């Protein structure tokens, strides 16, 4: 795995959530939110930079997900500061969120791990497997390659030009596939939320599996 000083993490949490009818970031997992859980997982990777793309509404309530006094929402020690990146136009799709986030990433990063807010079953161990090599690597699940994914610095400029709902799918056609069945679980509908509600123990276990 690349050294901590070379790796950044970008969490995408600005989706329109049209089918769910409310921001996914606020969905509860035990005693915290989905976004709080994903931030805690990212911190376990000890990245040199952590960015979260959010809507203005989520940014205004950021204290629910991250405490600037040195502890995150799960009570774990915080390392590097968290960068809140506001996407005021979430309907422009995941590609726009990725572009905004990458544009804010430091120039000294060797690679960037991109993770969505609602892939609740992805564990810290899964993410570390992706980061073993700072090369273009994507999670393989449900017969597709997608995020979580690691993008090397050589692709950052292309990432800043993305738009639309397909996100980085075009780039990931060239990625090394890392089998990750857990990445297939997300929260797009109320039915998905009920599944998460029944699987909260599994979701929280992903934070310590690493």
JOGI-V500970 format. One record per helix or strand of 2 or more residues. SS is the DSSP state (2 for helix, 1 for strand). FROM is the first residue (numbers start at 1). TO is the last residue. If there is no record, write none. Layout:
ss	from	to
SS	FROM	TO
SS	FROM	TO
This chain:
ss	from	to
2	4	6
1	7	13
2	24	26
1	28	29
1	32	33
2	34	44
1	49	54
2	56	60
2	62	64
1	66	67
1	71	72
1	82	86
2	90	92
2	94	104
1	111	116
2	124	130
1	137	141
1	144	152
2	153	159
2	169	172
1	176	179
2	181	184
2	190	198
2	200	208
